[in-house]
């Protein structure tokens, strides 16, 4: 049997001991069933096997170990990376660390989340700085930090904090890992912090960023030119790409500490957008931004379980026949497969309750007609 077939099952089996009490384990299975619906609407009020109040207590008040669950997710992500390396001893794929900020828009009042909910780039809600790992076919959510508003650590500073969660052995691979980030992380402090860890960097840059010779980035006319941004002691290779999403083409600049050449750097710079596909999937399919809990613990648990649903489906996807490069998985089908594989009894109970309700309705209808 292909060992890849067992990855998602091992993860699921290792997660279950995080819930020592049967009551918590049952609630976890019901909530995971909601997550794996694949519609992104894992709302407690949609639960039928357990009451919405029970699901709310499970998220906000139950005494299960959230940190243990997060550690288990990282351990399995690390195991997947190590397994990939063992399968390719001669030519290991390069580990790429994708860093970005995503906003979970919220309206209304959240009394318990007052120091989490802020307006950033015109979006009111909670803002997460996320570290996402890509290596060969692997796509692994690793860690996140919450931006807590002005006067607190900036997203770039939080990103450096996230880097400290990476095992040293991964950062010292034979092929130097490469970090990708957008222009929101272009501060000199962040770039120097990344380089100090021995990583290469490919980062977006604002067109108005000043260089030491007085020019701005947008005045550079040659792709691949080595420039020295103001505040940095490191020469950087500069290039750009054109986006044609709107009526007018949009120019996006990217720079790196590596002299990759203009065309190749432009192509490498696009790899950062893989994290955007992750955000779209985990929000649209697994309800990352649908949290409506009244405690910080409930919100954190919601996010962790959303990441668990994504990782279970991704590990399941790796067991399928190899697809053509650049093909994004059908996450609806993957969620359905994992749902039917790991929580079939929850699906069966939910369907039995629905059939009972249907029978009761049909019986009442017959009584009214006679």
N, C-alpha and C positions, 0 to 999 in steps of 0.2 A: 504494500500500500504506500502511496506517495506520502511522505511525512508532512508535506504541505497541507494535506487534507485534515491533519489533526491540529493545526495551529489554532484555529478559531475554537475548536472544542477544548483544547487544553486551557486556553484563556478563560473560557466560560467556567470550566471546572475549578480553576484556581481562584476565580472571583467569588464563587459561592461561599467559601469559608469566611469571607469578610462579614457575613451576616450570621452571627452565632445562633440567634434565636430563629425558630421556624417561622414565627410571625413576620420577622423582618425579611427572611428569605422569600416567603410567599409574596410579600409586597414588592420586593425587588423584581420578581419574575413577572408580576402584573405590569409594573412600570416599564420593564424592558420590552414587554409585548407591545405596549403603547408606542415606545420609541421606534420599534421595528415595524410599525405600521407603514413607515416610509413617507407619510404625508407631511411630516414636520409639525403635527398637531398632537403632541403627546400630553394632552391636558388631563389632569386627574379626573375632571368631571366626565370624561369619556370612558372611564373604567366601569366595568360591569361586574367582574368577578370579585373585586374589592370595592368598597365604598370610596368615593372621592376623599372623604375625611381620613380614611385609613392611609391612602396614598400621601396625603398632605402631612400626616403625622410621621410617616416613614421618611419623608424628605426633611422635615423641619425639626423633629423632636426625637426620633428614634436614636438609640445609643449604639449605632454601628460605626465602625472605624473608616472614615472617609480617607484618611491618609494612607491606610493600608491598601485601599482600592487603587489610589493613584500610584502608589509604589508598584503594585502588580501590573498596571498598565505600562509603566516604564520598563519593568523587567521583561515583559514580553516583547516590547519594541526593541529592546537591546538584544534579546535572543534572536529576533528576526534579522537584525543587522549582522550579528555574529554568524548566523547560519548562512547568510548571503556571502559573507567573506570566505567561509570555508568552502563554499561551492565554486568560488572563483579565486583560488590561491595565486594564480599567475598574474591576473589582471583584475584587481579589485575595482568595482565601481567607485567613483568619487562620492564621498558624503557631502551633501549640500544642505546647509542650514538656512532656512527661509524665515525671515523675521518680518512681521507686519503687525499693524494695529487694525482691529476690526471693531466697529461700533454696533452695539445692540440697542437699537432705537426704542425708547420707552416714552409713553405718555401717562399722565396721572401721577398720583403721589405714592411714594414708596418710603414710608417713615423709617424703616429699619435700614434703608440703603442710602441715606442722605449723603454720606461721604463717598459713595460709589457713583452716583448719578450726576453727570455734568454735561455741559455742552462743549463739543470739540468738533472743529471744522463744520460747524453749523448743524451738527447732529446731537440731539439731547437723548442721553441714555447712559449705558455702561460701556466703557471702552477697554478692550482687552488687548494687551501686547502678547502675541502668540509666537512660539517657536515651533516650527514644523520641519521635519527631517525628510529629505528625499535621497534615496540611494538606489540606483538601478530601478527595479519595479516597486520598491518600497515607498510608501507614503505614510509617515508616522507623526501624529500629533504628540508633542513632547511635554510642553509646559506653557503656562500663561501667567501673566501678572495683570493686576487691575490698576489702571491709571486713576488716581484719586483727586485730580484737579490741580489748579494752579497752586504753587507753593509747595508741592510735593514732588518726588522724583519724576523727571520727564519720561516720556515713552522711550527715548534713547537710553536713559539710565536704567530703566526697567529691563530693557533688552540686554544690557550688559549683565544685569543680575541673572537673567535667564541663562546666559551662556555659562554661568558658574554651576548650573545644574548638570551640565554635560560631563560624562565620565572622561577623565584625562586620556584614557586609552583610545577613545574614539577621535579625540582631537589631535593625536600624534600618529595618525595613520601614515603609511608610506606615501599615498597620494594626499597632499595637503587638503583638508576640508575647505570648502568655499562657502562664505556667507553671502546671502543675497538679501537686500533690503531696499526699500523705496526712499524717495527724497525726504520723508519725514524723519529719517535717522541719519542724515548726512552731517551731523555735527562733528567737529574735530575730535571731541572727547570720545564719541562712539567709534569712529574710524580707528583712532589710535588704540582704543581698548581692544578692538577686534584684532588688529595687527600684533599687539603685545601678546596675544594668546597663540601666536604662530599660525593664524588663519589667513587665508586670502579673502579678499572682499570684492564684491561687485555691487555697487550701490547707485541708486538714482540720485540725481542732483538737480537743484533748481537752476533754471536758465539764467537767473540773476546772480548766481554765486560768483563772488569776486575771486580773481586770481592774484598772485603776488605781483605780477607785472602791471596790475591796474585794469586789465581787461575783465569782462564778465564771460561766463561760460558760453553764452549765446553768440559771442563774437568769434569763437573758434570756427574756422572754416574747413579744417582738415580732420577727418575721422582718424582716430588712433594717435593723435598728437599727445605727447607727454606734457602735462601742465602741473603747476604747483598751486593748489588752492590756498587761499589766505588762511593762516592758522594751522596749516599742516606742514610738517617737515618732510613728508613723503611725496615724491612725484607720482602723479596719477595719470593713467591712460584714459583719454576721454573719447566717447563716441555718442551716437544718438540713433534713435529709431523714429519712424513716422507712424502714427496711429491714424487710421481712417474710419473712426467710429462715428464721427459727426460730418456735417457738410464740409467743414474746413479741416484739413489734415492737422494733426497735433504732433509737435516735436517733443520727444522725451529724451533727456540726456542721461547717460550712465557713465560711471568711471570705475576704475579698478586699479589696485596696486600692481597688477600684472600687465606687462606690455603684450596684450593679446592681439593687437592690430584692430583697426577700426571696424571692419565687417564682422570679424569673429566676436569681438566684444559686444557689438549690437545684438548678435544672435544669442550669446550667453546671457545678456541682460534680460532677455525675455523669459528666462527660466523662473524668474521671481514670480511670475503670474500664476504659477502652479498653486501657490497658496490661496489665490483668489478662487480657484476651482474648489479647493478644500472648504473655504468659507461658504461658498454657494451650496455645497453639498450638505455640510453639517447644519446649516441654518434651514435649508429647504427640505431636507429629508429627515433630520434627526432633532429638530426643534431647539437648537442652541439659543435662539433669541426669544423663545416663547415662554421663558420662565415667568412665573407670577407668584413667587413664594414670598412669605412675609418675614423671612429671616435670612441672614447672610449664609448660614449653614445650608438652608434649603436651596439657595441659588447655586452655591458651590457644588452641592451634590448633583443638582440638575445638569450643570456643565460637565461634570466628570462622567455621569452616566450617558450623556450625549456623546462624549468622546469614546466611551466604551462601545456604544452601538456602531459608531463609525469604524472603529478598529476591528470589531468582530466581522463586519461586512468586508472590510479591506482584506483581512486574512483569508476570508472565504473566497474572495476574488482571486487571490494569488494561487489557489488550488485549481482554478479553472484552466483550460487550455490557453496557451500563450496567444495573445491578441496582437494585432498589428500595432507598431509604435504610435503613440499619440492618441490611442483609442481610450476614451473615458468610460468607465464601467457603467452598466445600467444599475444604478443604486436601488431602484425600486424592486427589481428582480432579486438583487442580492439580499435586501432587507427581508423580503418574503421567504427566501431560502433559509436564512438564519433563524427567522421567527418560527418557521415550521420545524426546524431541526432541534432547537433548544428549548422552546416553550410551547410544545404542541398541546400539553394538557391545559394551558391557559386558553389557547384558541378553542379547544374542545368545550371547555366549561362556558366560555362566552357564547359559543354557538348554541349550546344546549339551553342557556338562559333566553337567548333570542327566540329559539323554537318554542319554548314554553310560553313566552309572551305572545308569540304569533298564534299558538293554539288557543290561548285564553281569549285573544281578540276574536278569532274565528267562532269560538263557542258562544261568546257574548253576542256576536252578530246574528248567529242562527237563532238564539233565544228571542232577539228583537223581531226577527222576521216571522216567527211562528205565533 
